C-alpha cells in the first residue's frame, strides 16, 4: 500500500476521530471509498464530479504552478474550478486553491461538514438534482455550460 506523509494537522484530526482514507485514481476502489466516506477531500477534476454523483459532501483542494495560477486568475476564465460548482452555477462545496489549500484549512473545512448535518443534507439534495440533469444529454449540457462560462469570462 502506498504510504503518504501525514501533516501534523492531519495526525491531530485522526486523533480526534477523523478517519483519513488516502485514495488516488478513478477505479473501483475509489468508488468504494466514496461510497463509504462521510466527507471527501478531492483534487479538482473529474473526481469532484464522481464525488457529487455519490452525493458526498466534499472539500476541493487544488494547487498548480504559480505562473499557471497567476495567468488563470488574471484572465479570470472561470470563478470556480470544481465541476459540481461549475455545473450547479454556485459555490455549493468549498474550494481551497493554492495557498488556501493547507493542512489547517483542509481539516477545518472537513470538520465544518462533519459538524453540520443540515448542510450535508442540502448539498446531497443539490447533487441528486445534478445527477438527474446529467442523465439526459450530459455531454452536450456540460459543453454548453462550459462554453457559456468561458465566453462570459472572455468578455470581461
NUMARMAR-874691 format. One record per residue: x, y, z of N, C-alpha, C, O, CB in turn; residue number from 1. Coordinates in Angstrom, 3 decimals. Glycine has a CB too. Layout:
# residues N
        nx        ny        nz       cax       cay       caz        cx        cy        cz        ox        oy        oz       cbx       cby       cbz  vexdren
         X         Y         Z         X         Y         Z         X         Y         Z         X         Y         Z         X         Y         Z      NUM
...
# end
This chain:
# residues 156
        nx        ny        nz       cax       cay       caz        cx        cy        cz        ox        oy        oz       cbx       cby       cbz  vexdren
     0.841    -1.190     0.000     0.000     0.000     0.000     0.874     1.237     0.000     1.914     1.284     0.657    -0.950     0.007     1.212        1
     0.445     2.219    -0.733     1.191     3.463    -0.825     1.074     4.233     0.488    -0.024     4.415     1.015     0.685     4.318    -2.006        2
     2.199     4.675     1.002     2.198     5.471     2.223     2.268     6.945     1.861     3.017     7.331     0.963     3.376     5.077     3.146        3
     1.494     7.769     2.554     1.595     9.202     2.349     2.092     9.822     3.640     1.784     9.348     4.734     0.230     9.815     1.913        4
     2.862    10.882     3.500     3.371    11.568     4.674     2.235    12.391     5.278     1.594    13.179     4.582     4.596    12.470     4.315        5
     1.999    12.212     6.528     0.900    12.901     7.200     1.402    14.209     7.826     2.399    14.222     8.548     0.265    11.988     8.282        6
     0.717    15.271     7.544     0.996    16.564     8.156     0.506    16.506     9.606    -0.449    15.786     9.899     0.306    17.740     7.360        7
     1.137    17.245    10.512     0.691    17.216    11.915    -0.798    17.522    12.096    -1.438    16.939    12.971     1.496    18.205    12.718        8
    -1.360    18.421    11.289    -2.790    18.732    11.400    -3.639    17.500    11.090    -4.660    17.267    11.738    -3.166    19.888    10.449        9
    -3.219    16.717    10.104    -3.964    15.511     9.769    -3.836    14.477    10.883    -4.797    13.782    11.210    -3.472    14.926     8.437       10
    -2.635    14.382    11.467    -2.463    13.457    12.595    -3.377    13.854    13.753    -3.998    12.995    14.378    -0.986    13.433    13.063       11
    -3.459    15.160    14.042    -4.352    15.623    15.115    -5.805    15.312    14.778    -6.573    14.903    15.648    -4.176    17.138    15.354       12
    -6.179    15.503    13.529    -7.561    15.198    13.121    -7.854    13.722    13.335    -8.928    13.359    13.815    -7.798    15.582    11.637       13
    -6.891    12.867    12.974    -7.078    11.430    13.180    -7.214    11.109    14.669    -8.011    10.252    15.052    -5.903    10.641    12.570       14
    -6.437    11.795    15.504    -6.521    11.577    16.949    -7.884    12.001    17.498    -8.326    11.499    18.531    -5.407    12.344    17.666       15
    -8.545    12.928    16.801    -9.872    13.395    17.217   -10.989    12.573    16.584   -12.166    12.908    16.718   -10.049    14.866    16.856       16
   -10.619    11.504    15.901   -11.630    10.601    15.371   -11.931    10.735    13.893   -12.802    10.030    13.384   -12.861    10.794    16.107       17
   -11.233    11.627    13.181   -11.447    11.751    11.738   -10.622    10.669    11.055    -9.399    10.632    11.193   -11.056    13.186    11.212       18
   -11.296     9.790    10.320   -10.579     8.731     9.610   -10.219     9.231     8.219   -11.090     9.678     7.472   -11.431     7.426     9.529       19
    -8.947     9.158     7.870    -8.471     9.595     6.565    -8.174     8.366     5.720    -7.404     7.494     6.123    -7.212    10.499     6.698       20
    -8.784     8.305     4.557    -8.580     7.177     3.659    -7.917     7.678     2.386    -8.601     8.189     1.499    -9.922     6.461     3.341       21
    -6.583     7.541     2.274    -5.928     8.025     1.064    -6.305     7.164    -0.132    -6.272     5.936    -0.061    -4.408     8.042     1.246       22
    -6.657     7.808    -1.209    -7.035     7.076    -2.415    -6.786     7.973    -3.611    -7.134     9.154    -3.601    -8.526     6.613    -2.362       23
    -6.186     7.409    -4.629    -5.958     8.159    -5.851    -6.496     7.361    -7.013    -6.525     6.131    -6.988    -4.463     8.479    -6.046       24
    -6.921     8.079    -8.030    -7.306     7.418    -9.267    -8.787     7.136    -9.357    -9.507     7.109    -8.359    -6.556     6.148    -9.413       25
    -9.215     6.928   -10.587   -10.613     6.625   -10.864   -10.711     5.137   -11.145   -10.513     4.692   -12.275   -11.162     7.469   -12.064       26
   -11.013     4.383   -10.120   -11.102     2.941   -10.272   -12.163     2.427    -9.300   -12.701     3.197    -8.505    -9.717     2.256   -10.018       27
   -12.462     1.144    -9.360   -13.492     0.617    -8.452   -13.191     0.849    -6.974   -14.115     1.011    -6.177   -13.664    -0.854    -8.688       28
   -11.914     0.868    -6.596   -11.576     1.098    -5.191   -11.957     2.517    -4.789   -12.471     2.728    -3.691   -10.072     0.853    -4.941       29
   -11.710     3.505    -5.675   -12.091     4.878    -5.335   -13.600     4.981    -5.176   -14.084     5.772    -4.366   -11.599     5.866    -6.413       30
   -14.341     4.198    -5.932   -15.803     4.193    -5.788   -16.203     3.625    -4.430   -17.147     4.109    -3.806   -16.461     3.374    -6.923       31
   -15.493     2.607    -3.974   -15.781     2.041    -2.654   -15.477     3.057    -1.560   -16.221     3.174    -0.586   -14.968     0.753    -2.425       32
   -14.380     3.788    -1.725   -14.018     4.809    -0.743   -15.076     5.902    -0.719   -15.500     6.324     0.356   -12.629     5.408    -1.058       33
   -15.508     6.367    -1.890   -16.545     7.400    -1.944   -17.854     6.910    -1.338   -18.538     7.663    -0.644   -16.776     7.844    -3.389       34
   -18.199     5.673    -1.591   -19.442     5.130    -1.038   -19.377     5.027     0.486   -20.398     5.143     1.163   -19.735     3.752    -1.642       35
   -18.178     4.811     1.023   -18.031     4.600     2.462   -17.758     5.875     3.251   -17.968     5.902     4.463   -16.928     3.629     2.709       36
   -17.298     6.928     2.589   -16.860     8.113     3.331   -18.021     9.011     3.747   -19.108     8.962     3.172   -15.882     8.908     2.497       37
   -17.761     9.825     4.752   -18.724    10.839     5.184   -18.486    12.146     4.444   -19.433    12.837     4.068   -18.634    11.064     6.702       38
   -17.215    12.482     4.237   -16.804    13.695     3.534   -15.584    13.338     2.706   -14.711    12.600     3.165   -16.500    14.880     4.531       39
   -15.518    13.860     1.484   -14.376    13.584     0.609   -13.498    14.829     0.494   -14.000    15.948     0.388   -14.854    13.126    -0.795       40
   -12.205    14.623     0.516   -11.223    15.662     0.228   -10.708    15.334    -1.161   -10.036    14.320    -1.353   -10.046    15.721     1.316       41
   -11.019    16.191    -2.140   -10.835    15.829    -3.540   -10.022    16.891    -4.268   -10.222    18.089    -4.064   -12.189    15.634    -4.226       42
    -9.102    16.441    -5.122    -8.421    17.361    -6.024    -9.388    17.707    -7.149   -10.265    16.917    -7.498    -7.089    16.741    -6.583       43
    -9.215    18.881    -7.699   -10.115    19.301    -8.773   -10.020    18.343    -9.948    -8.996    17.689   -10.144    -9.790    20.734    -9.226       44
   -11.065    18.263   -10.711   -11.103    17.402   -11.889   -12.335    16.529   -11.871   -13.308    16.815   -11.172    -9.849    16.538   -11.969       45
   -12.285    15.468   -12.642   -13.457    14.608   -12.740   -13.780    13.905   -11.427   -14.913    13.472   -11.220   -13.249    13.584   -13.824       46
   -12.794    13.789   -10.539   -13.062    13.171    -9.232   -14.095    13.973    -8.448   -14.839    13.402    -7.651   -11.763    13.050    -8.417       47
   -14.152    15.287    -8.661   -15.160    16.097    -7.965   -16.556    15.743    -8.455   -17.506    15.713    -7.672   -14.890    17.602    -8.171       48
   -16.678    15.476    -9.743   -17.977    15.075   -10.281   -18.344    13.683    -9.768   -19.501    13.417    -9.444   -17.960    15.097   -11.832       49
   -17.352    12.801    -9.698   -17.602    11.467    -9.133   -18.137    11.561    -7.710   -19.115    10.899    -7.362   -16.317    10.627    -9.153       50
   -17.494    12.383    -6.892   -17.943    12.536    -5.503   -19.361    13.094    -5.459   -20.165    12.679    -4.624   -16.984    13.459    -4.718       51
   -19.673    14.027    -6.348   -21.031    14.588    -6.400   -22.040    13.518    -6.796   -23.142    13.472    -6.250   -21.095    15.767    -7.392       52
   -21.674    12.662    -7.737   -22.595    11.610    -8.164   -22.818    10.578    -7.059   -23.832     9.881    -7.049   -22.062    10.921    -9.421       53
   -21.864    10.485    -6.128   -22.044     9.645    -4.944   -22.756    10.412    -3.829   -22.957     9.892    -2.731   -20.686     9.127    -4.446       54
   -23.136    11.668    -4.131   -23.852    12.547    -3.187   -23.047    12.777    -1.913   -23.612    12.832    -0.821   -25.219    11.946    -2.830       55
   -21.747    12.911    -2.049   -20.883    13.112    -0.895   -20.476    14.578    -0.783   -20.055    15.186    -1.766   -19.639    12.216    -0.991       56
   -20.602    15.144     0.420   -20.045    16.478     0.615   -18.538    16.375     0.434   -17.937    15.335     0.703   -20.414    17.061     2.028       57
   -17.942    17.455    -0.019   -16.509    17.399    -0.305   -15.868    18.742    -0.060   -16.533    19.773     0.042   -16.257    16.952    -1.742       58
   -14.562    18.698     0.030   -13.730    19.886     0.020   -12.801    19.700    -1.164   -12.104    18.690    -1.268   -12.938    20.092     1.388       59
   -12.797    20.678    -2.055   -11.948    20.608    -3.239   -10.660    21.361    -2.939   -10.691    22.515    -2.513   -12.670    21.200    -4.498       60
    -9.533    20.706    -3.160    -8.224    21.320    -2.960    -7.459    21.241    -4.270    -7.457    20.211    -4.943    -7.434    20.623    -1.804       61
    -6.806    22.351    -4.622    -6.129    22.374    -5.910    -4.936    23.305    -5.852    -5.034    24.440    -5.387    -7.088    22.801    -7.025       62
    -3.816    22.809    -6.327    -2.604    23.622    -6.462    -2.039    23.418    -7.858    -2.007    22.305    -8.383    -1.545    23.252    -5.374       63
    -1.602    24.505    -8.436    -0.968    24.467    -9.752     0.321    25.274    -9.652     0.530    25.986    -8.670    -1.922    25.035   -10.880       64
     1.187    25.171   -10.660     2.378    26.022   -10.640     1.977    27.501   -10.525     0.951    27.921   -11.060     3.231    25.790   -11.915       65
     2.796    28.269    -9.828     2.480    29.672    -9.547     2.169    30.457   -10.809     1.216    31.236   -10.825     3.627    30.327    -8.814       66
     2.944    30.274   -11.860     2.707    31.010   -13.103     1.343    30.661   -13.690     0.624    31.545   -14.155     3.814    30.711   -14.124       67
     0.987    29.393   -13.672    -0.325    28.968   -14.174    -1.436    29.608   -13.351    -2.413    30.108   -13.907    -0.453    27.426   -14.139       68
    -1.291    29.594   -12.046    -2.294    30.199   -11.163    -2.439    31.688   -11.467    -3.554    32.194   -11.593    -1.912    29.989    -9.676       69
    -1.329    32.375   -11.583    -1.347    33.813   -11.855    -2.060    34.101   -13.173    -2.880    35.016   -13.253     0.088    34.375   -11.892       70
    -1.745    33.313   -14.210    -2.378    33.524   -15.520    -3.879    33.255   -15.459    -4.664    34.017   -16.022    -1.727    32.622   -16.581       71
    -4.283    32.194   -14.791    -5.705    31.868   -14.696    -6.459    32.943   -13.911    -7.557    33.338   -14.303    -5.896    30.493   -14.034       72
    -5.888    33.410   -12.823    -6.544    34.448   -12.030    -6.613    35.763   -12.807    -7.624    36.464   -12.767    -5.802    34.656   -10.698       73
    -5.544    36.085   -13.504    -5.502    37.336   -14.272    -6.559    37.331   -15.368    -7.223    38.338   -15.612    -4.107    37.550   -14.885       74
    -6.704    36.195   -16.017    -7.683    36.087   -17.103    -9.087    35.822   -16.573   -10.071    36.010   -17.290    -7.278    34.976   -18.068       75
    -9.180    35.388   -15.326   -10.473    35.101   -14.687   -11.372    34.288   -15.617   -12.517    34.657   -15.877   -11.179    36.412   -14.284       76
   -10.831    33.177   -16.110   -11.592    32.367   -17.058   -12.865    31.813   -16.439   -13.925    31.837   -17.065   -10.739    31.229   -17.575       77
   -12.767    31.321   -15.231   -13.957    30.830   -14.536   -13.815    31.156   -13.054   -12.703    31.289   -12.542   -14.154    29.291   -14.757       78
   -14.941    31.282   -12.377   -14.928    31.606   -10.948   -14.612    30.376   -10.100   -13.900    30.472    -9.100   -16.274    32.198   -10.527       79
   -15.139    29.232   -10.498   -14.965    28.004    -9.730   -14.160    26.997   -10.539   -14.116    27.063   -11.768   -16.330    27.408    -9.330       80
   -13.522    26.061    -9.835   -12.749    25.033   -10.526   -13.367    23.652   -10.402   -13.079    22.772   -11.214   -11.345    25.002    -9.993       81
   -14.206    23.446    -9.406   -14.830    22.138    -9.198   -16.029    21.954   -10.106   -16.886    22.833   -10.195   -15.250    21.970    -7.742       82
   -16.094    20.820   -10.778   -17.213    20.575   -11.694   -18.582    20.697   -11.028   -19.489    21.252   -11.648   -17.078    19.205   -12.298       83
   -18.783    20.213    -9.806   -20.113    20.402    -9.204   -20.477    21.883    -9.073   -21.610    22.270    -9.361   -20.166    19.736    -7.825       84
   -19.528    22.707    -8.644   -19.794    24.139    -8.508   -20.057    24.782    -9.864   -20.949    25.621    -9.989   -18.622    24.835    -7.817       85
   -19.294    24.400   -10.871   -19.480    24.957   -12.217   -20.839    24.547   -12.761   -21.592    25.387   -13.254   -18.353    24.489   -13.172       86
   -21.156    23.266   -12.675   -22.401    22.766   -13.266   -23.640    23.260   -12.527   -24.687    23.463   -13.142   -22.393    21.252   -13.282       87
   -23.534    23.453   -11.216   -24.676    23.949   -10.450   -24.771    25.474   -10.476   -25.775    26.047   -10.052   -24.586    23.466    -9.014       88
   -23.728    26.122   -10.972   -23.763    27.577   -11.114   -23.604    28.341    -9.817   -23.894    29.536    -9.767   -25.032    27.976   -11.744       89
   -23.149    27.676    -8.768   -22.903    28.354    -7.497   -21.919    27.529    -6.675   -21.703    26.346    -6.939   -24.232    28.574    -6.712       90
   -21.335    28.167    -5.688   -20.355    27.503    -4.832   -21.090    26.690    -3.774   -21.441    27.206    -2.713   -19.398    28.536    -4.169       91
   -21.318    25.413    -4.074   -22.028    24.541    -3.126   -21.068    23.743    -2.251   -21.446    23.271    -1.179   -22.948    23.585    -3.879       92
   -19.833    23.592    -2.705   -18.804    22.950    -1.889   -17.585    23.867    -1.877   -17.315    24.556    -2.861   -18.439    21.518    -2.438       93
   -16.852    23.877    -0.769   -15.703    24.780    -0.680   -14.569    24.363    -1.609   -14.333    23.180    -1.856   -15.197    24.838     0.749       94
   -13.876    25.383    -2.112   -12.696    25.181    -2.948   -11.529    25.905    -2.286   -11.579    27.115    -2.067   -12.930    25.698    -4.416       95
   -10.498    25.165    -1.975    -9.293    25.744    -1.394    -8.199    25.661    -2.448    -7.763    24.574    -2.827    -8.872    25.007    -0.067       96
    -7.768    26.813    -2.911    -6.864    26.885    -4.054    -5.544    27.531    -3.630    -5.513    28.486    -2.854    -7.511    27.679    -5.217       97
    -4.455    26.974    -4.169    -3.101    27.456    -3.940    -2.797    27.520    -2.448    -2.893    26.508    -1.754    -2.907    28.831    -4.582       98
    -2.428    28.710    -1.943    -2.005    28.849    -0.543    -3.130    28.534     0.437    -2.866    28.225     1.599    -1.494    30.258    -0.292       99
    -4.386    28.609    -0.017    -5.510    28.261     0.863    -5.571    26.753     1.117    -6.168    26.315     2.101    -6.837    28.743     0.249      100
    -4.964    25.966     0.247    -5.010    24.500     0.358    -3.891    24.021     1.283    -2.971    23.321     0.862    -4.882    23.830    -1.047      101
    -3.993    24.415     2.545    -3.016    23.972     3.539    -3.714    23.041     4.527    -4.942    22.987     4.587    -2.367    25.191     4.279      102
    -2.930    22.329     5.281    -3.489    21.291     6.158    -4.506    21.845     7.144    -5.558    21.238     7.343    -2.377    20.602     6.919      103
    -4.218    22.977     7.762    -5.147    23.537     8.753    -6.484    23.886     8.124    -7.537    23.579     8.682    -4.546    24.779     9.409      104
    -6.446    24.527     6.964    -7.684    24.927     6.282    -8.467    23.710     5.805    -9.696    23.696     5.874    -7.370    25.845     5.092      105
    -7.763    22.691     5.322    -8.435    21.482     4.847    -9.140    20.766     5.999   -10.293    20.352     5.871    -7.427    20.535     4.171      106
    -8.441    20.626     7.117    -9.045    19.972     8.280   -10.255    20.768     8.759   -11.288    20.185     9.087    -8.012    19.820     9.424      107
   -10.136    22.098     8.803   -11.251    22.940     9.258   -12.455    22.801     8.326   -13.594    22.731     8.789   -10.814    24.418     9.339      108
   -12.207    22.762     7.024   -13.311    22.646     6.061   -14.007    21.290     6.178   -15.234    21.212     6.123   -12.793    22.848     4.626      109
   -13.227    20.233     6.340   -13.820    18.901     6.520   -14.615    18.865     7.825   -15.718    18.320     7.873   -12.718    17.796     6.522      110
   -14.054    19.443     8.872   -14.731    19.451    10.172   -16.062    20.210    10.086   -17.042    19.800    10.707   -13.820    20.089    11.251      111
   -16.110    21.321     9.316   -17.375    22.060     9.164   -18.457    21.161     8.587   -19.606    21.206     9.027   -17.181    23.294     8.261      112
   -18.089    20.336     7.591   -19.079    19.396     7.049   -19.530    18.418     8.127   -20.725    18.185     8.310   -18.497    18.625     5.841      113
   -18.559    17.851     8.838   -18.881    16.823     9.828   -19.754    17.362    10.959   -20.505    16.610    11.580   -17.603    16.240    10.404      114
   -19.655    18.658    11.223   -20.414    19.276    12.312   -21.749    19.858    11.871   -22.455    20.445    12.691   -19.595    20.353    12.946      115
   -22.116    19.715    10.600   -23.327    20.382    10.103   -24.150    19.437     9.224   -24.050    19.460     7.997   -22.955    21.654     9.309      116
   -24.953    18.618     9.871   -25.768    17.631     9.145   -26.751    18.296     8.189   -27.054    17.739     7.134   -26.531    16.748    10.131      117
   -27.251    19.473     8.538   -28.208    20.165     7.662   -27.548    20.567     6.344   -28.163    20.452     5.284   -28.783    21.414     8.366      118
   -26.307    21.034     6.402   -25.589    21.396     5.174   -25.321    20.169     4.318   -25.408    20.231     3.092   -24.268    22.098     5.510      119
   -24.995    19.057     4.959   -24.779    17.816     4.214   -26.059    17.416     3.499   -26.018    17.010     2.337   -24.309    16.682     5.154      120
   -27.175    17.523     4.166   -28.465    17.181     3.560   -28.773    18.091     2.369   -29.220    17.616     1.325   -29.590    17.282     4.605      121
   -28.534    19.396     2.525   -28.799    20.345     1.428   -27.925    20.057     0.212   -28.413    20.048    -0.918   -28.565    21.785     1.902      122
   -26.638    19.823     0.441   -25.754    19.590    -0.702   -26.074    18.252    -1.350   -25.957    18.112    -2.567   -24.275    19.634    -0.269      123
   -26.472    17.274    -0.558   -26.862    15.979    -1.115   -28.062    16.136    -2.046   -28.105    15.527    -3.115   -27.188    14.980     0.014      124
   -29.034    16.951    -1.641   -30.198    17.210    -2.497   -29.782    17.888    -3.799   -30.286    17.554    -4.871   -31.226    18.080    -1.757      125
   -28.862    18.839    -3.698   -28.371    19.506    -4.912   -27.684    18.500    -5.829   -27.827    18.568    -7.050   -27.395    20.652    -4.552      126
   -26.940    17.568    -5.242   -26.249    16.564    -6.041   -27.226    15.588    -6.686   -26.967    15.098    -7.785   -25.251    15.806    -5.182      127
   -28.337    15.300    -6.026   -29.373    14.461    -6.643   -29.891    15.161    -7.894   -30.025    14.538    -8.947   -30.543    14.175    -5.642      128
   -30.182    16.453    -7.780   -30.642    17.220    -8.941   -29.604    17.262   -10.047   -29.940    17.138   -11.225   -30.999    18.633    -8.527      129
   -28.340    17.436    -9.671   -27.258    17.439   -10.658   -27.195    16.098   -11.369   -27.078    16.040   -12.593   -25.906    17.754    -9.988      130
   -27.271    15.023   -10.599   -27.224    13.676   -11.166   -28.346    13.495   -12.189   -28.114    12.978   -13.282   -27.334    12.611   -10.051      131
   -29.553    13.917   -11.837   -30.686    13.782   -12.753   -30.494    14.627   -14.008   -30.838    14.189   -15.106   -31.985    14.180   -12.054      132
   -29.954    15.816   -13.859   -29.766    16.681   -15.029   -28.699    16.142   -15.970   -28.753    16.380   -17.176   -29.393    18.088   -14.587      133
   -27.731    15.418   -15.422   -26.656    14.878   -16.255   -27.054    13.604   -16.986   -26.345    13.164   -17.891   -25.440    14.610   -15.408      134
   -28.150    13.021   -16.615   -28.554    11.752   -17.227   -29.018    11.921   -18.662   -28.896    10.990   -19.457   -29.653    11.112   -16.415      135
   -29.540    13.068   -19.008   -30.073    13.284   -20.350   -29.231    14.318   -21.080   -29.204    15.486   -20.695   -31.548    13.734   -20.290      136
   -28.548    13.894   -22.126   -27.747    14.823   -22.914   -26.588    15.412   -22.136   -26.245    16.581   -22.309   -28.611    15.928   -23.430      137
   -25.996    14.616   -21.293   -24.968    15.116   -20.388   -23.818    15.794   -21.113   -23.436    16.906   -20.748   -24.437    13.992   -19.553      138
   -23.267    15.163   -22.113   -22.101    15.720   -22.795   -22.423    17.084   -23.403   -21.634    18.021   -23.288   -21.609    14.758   -23.886      139
   -23.566    17.189   -24.039   -23.937    18.464   -24.661   -24.192    19.535   -23.611   -23.790    20.684   -23.792   -25.177    18.289   -25.540      140
   -24.853    19.174   -22.521   -25.147    20.153   -21.464   -23.864    20.667   -20.823   -23.734    21.865   -20.573   -26.056    19.530   -20.390      141
   -22.920    19.775   -20.556   -21.643    20.194   -19.976   -20.914    21.107   -20.947   -20.387    22.146   -20.549   -20.765    18.970   -19.622      142
   -20.880    20.727   -22.215   -20.220    21.560   -23.222   -20.870    22.939   -23.292   -20.168    23.946   -23.385   -20.269    20.878   -24.602      143
   -22.192    22.999   -23.249   -22.901    24.282   -23.302   -22.575    25.156   -22.094   -22.330    26.354   -22.235   -24.411    24.049   -23.380      144
   -22.574    24.552   -20.910   -22.275    25.313   -19.691   -20.853    25.845   -19.729   -20.621    27.021   -19.448   -22.480    24.440   -18.441      145
   -19.897    24.988   -20.075   -18.506    25.425   -20.132   -18.308    26.485   -21.204   -17.574    27.449   -20.988   -17.584    24.238   -20.394      146
   -18.952    26.323   -22.358   -18.868    27.322   -23.422   -19.392    28.665   -22.935   -18.778    29.704   -23.180   -19.654    26.863   -24.662      147
   -20.515    28.642   -22.251   -21.107    29.873   -21.725   -20.183    30.533   -20.703   -19.975    31.746   -20.743   -22.474    29.579   -21.087      148
   -19.632    29.737   -19.792   -18.735    30.275   -18.768   -17.495    30.902   -19.399   -17.095    32.006   -19.031   -18.323    29.172   -17.784      149
   -16.892    30.194   -20.348   -15.667    30.699   -20.970   -15.948    31.907   -21.849   -15.128    32.824   -21.915   -15.000    29.603   -21.793      150
   -17.091    31.926   -22.526   -17.461    33.080   -23.348   -17.677    34.300   -22.465   -17.193    35.388   -22.776   -18.734    32.781   -24.175      151
   -18.400    34.124   -21.365   -18.629    35.236   -20.434   -17.311    35.754   -19.868   -17.114    36.963   -19.749   -19.557    34.797   -19.288      152
   -16.413    34.841   -19.520   -15.132    35.237   -18.941   -14.284    36.002   -19.943   -13.585    36.942   -19.565   -14.373    34.015   -18.446      153
   -14.332    35.617   -21.211   -13.507    36.292   -22.215   -14.012    37.702   -22.511   -13.268    38.526   -23.041   -13.474    35.475   -23.502      154
   -15.262    37.983   -22.175   -15.829    39.322   -22.400   -15.480    40.289   -21.280   -15.625    41.501   -21.438   -17.340    39.234   -22.541      155
   -15.024    39.767   -20.158   -14.710    40.636   -19.008   -13.476    41.440   -19.246   -13.071    42.220   -18.383   -14.539    39.825   -17.747      156
# end
